[in-house]
Amino acid sequence: MERVMPPIASHVLAENLRDANSRLGHWLDRLIPDVASSQPRAITPTQMSGLLSELMRAGASLRALPADREPVLAQQVSQYRRNVERLRDLLPSIHRTLLSERARLERERERIQSATEWARGSRQTF
C-alpha cells in the first residue's frame, strides 16, 4: 500500500527556501567577476557542487509548494526565481571560463608530453 506524505507546512517550506536562497546567493556572489578584472572567475568543482546541491535541495521544496501560498512563502519563491535568473545570466561566462581552462590544460598536457618525449629521446642518445 502506498503511503501518502503529509503536506509540508508553509512556514517550513518558506524557511527551507530562505536557507537555500541564502546559500545560493553566497555561491553566486563568489562567481561574480572582479571589478578590476574583465575576466570572470573560473568556477571550481566545489562551487559547481555547491550550486547544484542548493538547486536540488530547493527543487524538493518547490515540488511541495501548496497552490495557495502565504506572502512569506511567495516572497521566498520570488527570491529563488531571482537567484536562478542570476545563475542563468552567469552561465555564458561560466561556460567561457571552463572552455578557456580546458584549452589551457590541453596546452599544458601537450607541453608535458613534448618534454617527456624529449627526455626519452635524450636518454637514448647517452
C-alpha positions in Angstrom: 0.0 0.0 0.0 1.4 3.4 -1.0 1.8 5.9 1.8 0.8 9.4 1.3 3.2 12.0 2.7 1.5 14.7 4.7 1.9 18.2 3.2 4.8 20.2 4.5 3.8 23.3 6.4 4.0 26.5 4.6 6.3 28.1 7.2 8.7 25.1 6.9 8.8 25.5 3.1 9.5 29.2 3.5 12.3 28.5 5.9 13.8 25.9 3.6 13.7 28.2 0.6 15.1 31.1 2.7 18.1 28.9 3.7 18.5 27.7 0.1 18.3 31.3 -1.2 20.9 32.4 1.3 23.3 29.6 0.2 22.6 30.2 -3.5 23.3 33.9 -3.1 26.6 33.1 -1.4 27.7 30.8 -4.3 26.5 33.2 -6.9 28.3 36.2 -5.2 31.6 34.2 -5.4 31.2 33.8 -9.1 30.8 37.4 -10.0 33.9 38.7 -11.8 36.3 41.1 -10.1 35.6 44.7 -10.8 39.3 45.3 -11.6 39.4 42.4 -14.0 37.3 41.9 -17.1 37.8 38.2 -16.8 35.2 36.2 -14.9 36.4 33.9 -12.1 36.7 30.3 -13.1 34.2 28.1 -11.3 35.7 25.5 -9.0 34.4 22.0 -8.6 33.4 22.9 -5.1 31.4 25.9 -6.3 29.7 23.8 -9.0 28.9 21.1 -6.5 27.5 23.7 -4.0 25.3 25.3 -6.7 23.9 22.0 -7.9 23.3 20.9 -4.3 21.3 24.0 -3.5 19.3 23.8 -6.7 18.4 20.2 -5.9 17.5 21.0 -2.3 15.4 24.0 -3.3 13.8 21.8 -6.1 12.5 19.4 -3.4 10.9 22.3 -1.6 9.4 23.8 -4.8 7.8 20.4 -5.6 6.0 20.5 -2.3 4.5 24.1 -2.7 0.9 24.4 -2.0 -1.4 26.1 -4.6 -2.3 28.9 -2.2 0.9 30.5 -0.9 1.3 32.7 2.2 3.1 36.0 1.5 6.3 34.9 3.2 6.5 31.8 1.0 5.6 33.7 -2.1 8.5 36.1 -1.3 10.9 33.3 -0.9 9.8 31.8 -4.2 10.4 35.2 -5.9 13.8 35.4 -4.4 14.6 31.9 -5.6 13.5 32.9 -9.1 15.8 35.9 -9.0 18.7 33.7 -7.9 18.0 31.3 -10.8 17.9 34.2 -13.2 21.3 35.4 -11.8 22.7 32.0 -12.4 21.2 31.9 -16.0 22.9 35.3 -16.7 26.3 33.9 -15.4 26.1 30.6 -17.3 27.7 32.0 -20.5 30.7 33.4 -18.6 31.0 30.1 -16.7 30.9 28.3 -20.0 33.6 30.5 -21.5 35.9 30.2 -18.5 35.5 26.4 -18.5 36.4 26.3 -22.2 39.3 28.5 -21.6 40.5 26.4 -18.7 40.1 23.2 -20.8 42.2 24.8 -23.6 44.9 25.8 -21.0 45.0 22.3 -19.6 45.3 20.8 -23.1 48.2 23.2 -23.9 49.9 22.1 -20.6 49.3 18.5 -21.4 50.9 18.9 -24.8 53.8 20.7 -23.3 54.4 17.9 -20.7 54.1 15.3 -23.4 56.6 17.1 -25.5 59.0 17.4 -22.6 58.6 13.7 -21.8 59.3 12.7 -25.4 62.4 15.0 -25.4 63.6 13.4 -22.1 63.1 9.9 -23.6 64.9 10.8 -26.8 67.8 12.4 -24.9 68.2 9.3 -22.7 68.6 7.2 -25.8 71.5 9.3 -27.1 73.6 8.8 -23.9 
